[in-house]
Amino acid sequence: MTTIDKLDLSVYNLYAVRTKMIEQINQQLRLDQAGSIPPQISIQDIYPKLTELDILLGIVPLNTPWAFFFPPKNFKTKRRSPFGFSRILPSLGDQEDQDEAEQTIASMVCDTPTEAQEQQALKGFFAQYSKINEWMGHIVGRVGQFLQG
């Protein structure tokens, strides 16, 4: 029959090493301070990832998340407030895109009177669009001043 006093010394050494490693991990990750983190703090991550255990074990989840790819390199993420807009048609792009579209329309050569009429209509649209965006910017600015004061 085996008793504690008859065990090999390596068991005690391994226990001491493992205990020391656990203490180091707790100190590095500051797990003793985890209870002081308020529950309101959260970090949003929009990229779905497999868990580390799934990657290590090579397990394919049965319910796959919506995507396993990153957005394209030219994808622009702009954080805009829904209450602070200053453009009536944000789908037309920002001011640079609008200027580029205006230049493209102005540089087009019209062969028929119908095309010339359409070109004039588009020029009028962009002029009115710019005017309305200026008005929106002015209104949003005044609302911001009102909210501050």
Secondary structure, DSSP 8 states (H G I E B T S, - for coil): ---GGGS-HHHHHHHHHHHHHHHHHHHHHTGGGGGGS-TT------S----HHHHHHT---SS--S--S---TT-------TT----S-GGG-SHHHHHHHHHHHHH----SHHHHHHHHHHHHHHHHHHHHHHHHHHHHHHHHHHHH-
